[in-house]
Amino acid sequence: MKFPEGFLWGGAVAANQCEGAYNEDGKGLDIQDVMPKGVLTGPTKEPTPDNLKLAGIDFYHRYKEDLKLFAEMGFKVFRTSIAWSRIFPNGDDAEPNEKGLQFYDDLFDECHKYGIEPLVTISHYETPLHLAEQYNGWVNHDLIGFYERYVRTIFNRYKGKVKYWLTFNEINSVLRQPLLSGGILTPREELSLSDLYQACHHEFVASALATKLAHEIMPDAKVGCMILALPIYPLTPAPDDVLAVMEANHFNDFFGDMHVRGRYPGYMKRYFREQGITVNVTAEEEELLAENTVDFVSFSYYSSLCEGRKGKESESANLMGGKDNPYLKKSEWGWTIDPQGLRYVLNRYYDRWQKPLFIVENGLGAKDVLVDDGKGGKTVEDDYRIEFLHDHLVQLGEAIKDGVPVLGYTTWGCIDLVSASTAQMSKRYGFIYVDRNDDGTGTLARYPKKSFYWYQKVIASNGAALDE
Ligand code: BG6
């Protein structure tokens, strides 16, 4: 198994799940600071001490130590997000916060010190809280202007340091998670479909605007959309089930279609018509969308689902709905494990969009046990994680053999961090164990796991070690 020359191996995190320092150096609050239980419950009025994200894994102060470990693994790329509220504390401020800007300057310099390319998510589930409270997030057209000011600022500041940009993390999740994904405070049940799709439209316009600005300000920049990929299989060969899959796929493919084709697809126009949904779209916006399509498509991949008339609704499906697949095992958090789904989705996306693909999240959330390593230190014997990643990488290799162009692969939570959906520390994804518990106790010390050395070999051999 050999991966293409220059393949970008690495890992991914998001600012709100690892940085901590939630109120330092001028940072404003963002929606994560008031979501102590992840998406499971609504927001609190202000930050509460039980919110693990407030301190995260203290990456804000320890990034040098962490980058050194990533470099030791051989990372070629490191995906993180910029916390919007570090740059514009309220989101609608006229001037940026210099200390926030400086932090990311230092972080990106540290990446380059090791030859690691930063891959930056502009908005990763961390809308400034003020924009949620004052404007109801992306439902409001004004968010486009605030986002434009923010991207203009970071593009001008980091040109020459950051080449790869993602406009919105898992943009399709806004349909099911309006607060997390779109900073929309109105509960989903009370939100009209018109408001929801208007919010999507505003994000599409903002994304196209960011793509346009990136290309103007940084001619070498590559901008991608980022989609939560969830292959959907029919529960049976009954044509009704197959059509149910087609329709379910539309609600996800819509987001890629808008970014790659730059126009509203017929199936969505039909849905809007039949549901009485009105979305205000101006002629200028249509032109902007058509003229500023993305350079590549990136996505997260964790699990797959089924659709059909019968079958049990899945209890946990990475923020999305769907039915359980009787043929697949599940993780401790109930997410199905389906390595072949990765090959399937890579082929499907490339067939559909004909754009280079980038897998920017993949991994297994599991409980780890810290043990003595026999050399006076500590480690985790995480063979289950190695097996998961190995099997997915083999399928990624198959897709490459199928002719799918893949730019790179960043595992999710390359260092343990706070979970997005449940706000737990104990749902661990990392190659590096972080000593922090769900009750907030722990020394925050870092310990390489067995998977750390495994990934190091995979990268050093450019994938050949997967055959061993
Ligand atoms: C994705 C998000 O949905 O899945 C990440 O982009 C998130 O932010 C990851 O952490 C894993 O989900 P969780 O809930 O296990 O943290």
Boltz pocket constraint, residues with backbone or C-beta under 6 A from the ligand:
constraints:
  - pocket:
      binder: B
      contacts: [[A, 14], [A, 17], [A, 125], [A, 169], [A, 170], [A, 228], [A, 300], [A, 318], [A, 319], [A, 361], [A, 365], [A, 412], [A, 418], [A, 419], [A, 420], [A, 421], [A, 422], [A, 427]]
      max_distance: 6.0
